[in-house]
């Protein structure tokens, strides 16, 4: 299968993009990552060339990152299906599958698993709070929203999916079109898409892209291939064998590990530890001495966390 990857970032999320790229390469991915961004290019991007509306960077044979400057005013999380469709149409029209990863994810398993996954249907993963039964009141609100717009629910689901990863094969591209349209409808109903959180969870819409993704899963004709919390390592006690998603809170590159464990009794997470496994090759994200210091703090916080749990 020929496939490509895309992601979206701004500001210091470039650290996550670099770790994501490294984890993909070290687990067998060979190909192109399309990274839409606002602001400046990452400081680790060197020796670039300009071509076809993007800036190209190849840190090692077999891996290319193409950075595409964006001007959209909406929150980048709400731009995911737009970017996937534009990337597919303009930059890689011949690929058989396209995968979106948030820039706070690293992968843990062989790359070929993802390509096999896309053959089964649209790849989705259960969220941190994964339960939303078929008769949930918010699902009822979604169905009323869809019915008023001529969109017919096609399957009953009891899981709520995270918007940080989507894998789509060519034959299921219509899923992305539907997801894009739904985000637009949600934005109209909510008064805009400039924010990530557009309401509170008791309301019918909370996070536009994620709620739109879940409504698309209910209403799309495309088959879906869902995983549980093991897909992103969200289950109790960590674990998982596919990805680690540093969802919510401070990101691994920004988290004060010692202060967090001393003040909140919260040791470094599995996603924090995974991030620091993928910061050196093929893209070096930190100079040697600052990286050694960060890893020392991570180690100390992990040790203190074990001690505090025992106490």
C-alpha positions in Angstrom: 0.0 0.0 0.0 1.3 3.5 -0.8 0.5 5.9 2.0 1.3 9.3 3.4 1.0 11.0 6.8 -0.1 14.4 7.8 -0.2 16.5 10.9 -0.9 20.1 12.0 1.0 22.3 14.4 2.0 25.7 15.6 4.4 27.1 18.2 6.3 24.6 20.4 4.3 21.7 19.1 7.1 21.3 16.6 8.8 19.1 19.2 5.9 16.7 19.0 6.1 16.7 15.2 9.8 15.8 15.4 9.2 13.0 17.9 6.2 11.7 15.8 8.4 11.6 12.7 11.2 9.8 14.5 8.9 7.2 16.0 7.4 6.6 12.5 10.7 6.2 10.9 12.1 3.9 13.6 9.0 1.6 13.3 9.4 1.2 9.6 7.7 4.1 7.9 9.3 5.3 4.7 7.7 8.1 2.8 6.4 11.7 3.2 4.9 13.5 6.2 2.9 16.6 5.3 2.9 19.1 8.1 0.6 22.1 8.0 1.7 24.9 10.3 1.2 28.5 11.3 4.0 30.7 12.5 7.7 29.8 12.1 9.3 26.6 10.8 10.8 24.4 13.5 14.4 25.3 14.5 15.6 21.8 13.7 14.6 22.2 10.1 17.8 22.8 8.1 19.0 22.3 4.5 15.5 22.8 3.1 14.3 23.3 -0.4 11.2 25.1 -1.7 9.0 23.4 -4.1 5.3 23.1 -5.1 4.0 25.3 -2.3 5.9 23.6 0.6 9.3 23.6 2.3 10.9 20.2 2.1 13.2 18.7 4.7 14.8 15.2 4.5 16.7 14.3 7.7 17.6 10.8 6.4 17.1 8.7 3.3 13.6 7.4 3.2 11.9 10.2 5.2 10.7 13.5 3.9 8.8 16.2 5.7 6.9 18.8 3.7 5.9 21.9 5.6 2.9 23.7 4.3 2.2 27.2 5.6 -1.4 27.8 6.5 -3.5 31.0 6.8 -6.8 29.6 8.1 -8.1 31.6 11.0 -9.9 28.6 12.6 -8.3 26.5 15.3 -6.1 23.9 13.7 -7.8 21.0 15.4 -10.9 22.0 13.4 -9.0 22.0 10.1 -8.0 18.3 10.1 -10.4 17.0 7.4 -9.8 20.1 5.2 -6.1 19.6 5.4 -6.3 15.8 4.7 -8.5 16.4 1.6 -6.3 19.2 0.3 -3.1 17.2 0.9 -4.6 14.2 -0.9 -5.8 16.3 -3.8 -2.9 18.7 -4.3 0.2 16.9 -3.1 -0.2 13.1 -3.2 -3.2 12.2 -5.4 -1.9 8.7 -6.1 -1.6 7.3 -2.6 -3.9 4.6 -1.4 -4.2 5.7 2.2 -3.7 8.9 4.3 -3.2 9.0 8.1 -3.6 12.0 10.3 -1.7 12.1 13.7 -1.9 14.8 16.3 1.6 16.3 17.0 1.6 14.9 20.6 1.5 11.2 19.5 4.3 8.7 19.0 3.8 5.2 17.6 4.8 2.0 19.3 4.3 -0.7 16.7 5.4 -1.7 13.2 4.2 0.8 10.6 2.7 -1.9 8.4 0.0 -2.4 11.1 -1.5 1.0 10.3 -1.7 0.1 6.6 -3.4 -3.2 7.4 -5.8 -1.2 9.7 -6.9 1.1 6.9 -7.9 -1.8 4.8 -10.4 -2.8 7.4 -12.2 0.6 7.4 -11.7 4.1 8.8 -9.2 3.8 11.7 -10.5 5.3 14.9 -9.5 5.0 18.6 -11.6 5.3 21.8 -11.1 8.5 23.8 -9.9 9.0 27.4 -13.6 9.0 28.3 -14.7 6.3 25.9 -18.2 5.5 26.9 -21.1 7.1 25.1 -23.9 4.4 24.9 -26.3 4.2 22.0 -29.1 5.8 24.0 -26.9 8.6 25.4 -28.7 12.0 25.6 -26.0 13.7 23.6 -26.3 11.1 20.9 -30.0 11.9 20.8 -29.1 15.6 20.4 -26.7 14.7 17.5 -29.4 12.7 15.8 -31.8 15.6 16.0 -29.1 17.9 14.6 -28.5 15.4 11.7 -32.2 14.8 11.0 -32.8 18.6 10.6 -30.1 18.6 8.0 -31.1 15.5 6.1 -28.2 13.4 7.4 -29.3 9.8 8.3 -27.7 7.8 11.1 -26.5 4.5 9.7 -25.0 2.7 12.7 -25.4 2.6 16.5 -22.2 3.1 18.5 -21.5 3.1 22.2 -17.9 4.4 22.1 -16.7 8.0 21.8 -13.6 8.4 19.6 -10.6 10.6 20.0 -9.9 13.0 17.2 -6.1 12.7 17.4 -5.8 9.9 14.8 -7.7 9.0 11.7 -6.6 6.5 9.0 -8.5 6.6 5.7 -8.1 4.5 2.5 -8.8 6.0 -0.9 -12.2 4.1 -1.1 -13.3 5.8 2.1 -12.4 9.4 1.2 -16.1 10.4 1.5 -15.7 10.0 5.3 -13.4 13.0 5.3 -15.9 15.0 3.1 -18.6 14.3 5.6 -16.4 15.0 8.6 -15.5 18.4 7.1 -19.1 19.3 6.3 -20.2 18.3 9.9 -17.5 20.5 11.4 -18.7 23.4 9.3 -22.3 22.8 10.4 -21.2 22.6 14.0 -19.3 25.9 13.6 -22.4 27.6 12.2 -24.5 26.3 15.1 -21.8 27.3 17.7 -20.9 30.7 16.3 -17.4 29.9 15.0 -14.5 27.5 15.0 -11.7 29.7 16.3 -11.6 27.8 19.6 -10.9 24.1 20.3 -13.6 23.9 23.1 -16.8 25.5 21.9 -19.1 24.5 24.8 -19.4 22.4 27.9 -19.9 18.6 27.7 -23.5 18.8 28.8 -24.2 20.7 25.6 -24.6 18.9 22.3 -21.2 20.2 21.0 -18.1 20.4 23.1 -15.1 19.9 20.8 -16.1 20.5 17.2 -13.7 18.3 15.4 -14.1 15.4 17.8 -17.8 15.6 18.1 -18.0 15.9 14.3 -15.8 12.9 13.9 -18.1 10.8 16.2 -21.2 12.0 14.2 -19.4 11.0 11.0 -18.8 7.6 12.5 -22.5 7.3 13.1 -23.7 8.6 9.7 -21.0 7.7 7.1 -21.5 4.9 4.6 -17.8 4.1 5.0 -17.0 1.1 7.2 -15.1 2.0 10.4 -12.5 0.0 12.2 -12.4 1.1 15.8 -9.9 0.2 18.5 -10.4 0.7 22.3 -8.3 2.7 24.7 -5.4 0.4 23.9 -5.1 2.2 20.6 -3.7 5.4 22.2 -2.6 3.9 25.5 -5.4 5.5 27.5 -6.4 2.5 29.5 -5.9 2.4 33.3 -2.3 1.7 34.1 -1.0 2.8 30.7 -0.1 0.1 28.3 -1.3 -0.2 24.7 0.8 -1.3 21.8 -0.1 1.0 18.9 0.3 4.6 20.0 1.0 6.9 23.0 -1.0 10.1 23.0 0.0 12.8 25.4 -3.6 14.2 25.4 -4.5 17.1 27.7 -2.5 19.0 30.2 1.1 20.0 29.8 2.9 18.3 26.9 6.1 16.2 27.5 8.3 18.9 26.0 6.9 21.5 28.4 6.0 19.6 31.5 7.9 20.5 34.8 8.4 16.8 35.8 9.7 17.4 39.3 7.2 20.1 40.3 4.4 18.0 38.9 5.3 14.9 41.0 6.0 17.0 44.2 3.0 19.2 44.0 0.4 17.0 42.4 1.9 13.6 43.2 1.6 12.9 39.4 4.6 11.0 38.0 5.6 11.2 34.4 3.1 9.4 32.1 3.8 6.7 29.6 3.4 9.2 26.9 6.0 11.5 28.5 8.5 8.7 28.6 7.8 7.6 25.0 8.3 11.1 23.8 11.9 11.2 25.1 12.7 7.9 23.4 12.2 9.7 20.0 14.0 13.0 20.3 17.4 12.1 18.8 17.2 10.2 15.5 16.8 10.8 12.7 15.8 14.4 13.8 17.7 15.8 16.8 15.3 18.0 18.8 17.6 19.0 21.6 21.4 19.7 22.0 23.1 16.9 24.0 23.5 18.6 27.4 19.9 20.0 27.6 18.6 16.6 26.6 20.6 14.9 29.3 19.3 17.3 31.9 15.7 16.7 30.8 16.1 13.0 30.9 17.6 13.3 34.4 14.6 15.2 35.6 12.3 12.6 34.0 14.2 9.8 35.7 14.1 11.6 39.1 10.4 12.3 38.8 9.7 8.7 37.8 11.6 7.4 40.9 9.8 9.8 43.2 6.5 8.8 41.7 7.1 5.2 42.5 8.2 6.1 46.1 5.1 8.2 46.6 2.8 5.4 45.4 4.5 3.0 47.8 4.0 5.4 50.6 
